[in-house]
């Protein structure tokens, strides 16, 4: 469970770091609140399979955000 916790925390940090790249302050705050709320809402989840599915889902969302930021910059 320790390794899964590390994965979750790492994903959370990556998401927040990526969100900091959003140029519009209102959009950035909205996304920060969304990320915090999602992680808090799922904090009590204990099923390993469920946690792994959520990590995969979060990684996909992070990739989408990174793509959107990349497209916005170009």
NORSUL-V521624 format. One record per pair of residues at least 12 apart in sequence whose ideal C-beta (glycine too) atoms are under 8 Angstrom apart, sorted by the first residue. I is the first residue (numbers start at 1). J is the second residue. Records with the same first field share a line. If there is no record, write none. Layout:
# NORSUL-V521624
I=J + J
This chain:
# NORSUL-V521624
1=48
4=48 + 51 + 52 + 55
7=55
8=39 + 51 + 55
11=55 + 58 + 59 + 62
12=35 + 39
14=62
15=35 + 58 + 61 + 62 + 65
16=32 + 35
18=62 + 65 + 66 + 69
19=31 + 32 + 35 + 65
21=69
22=69
23=72
31=65
38=58
42=54
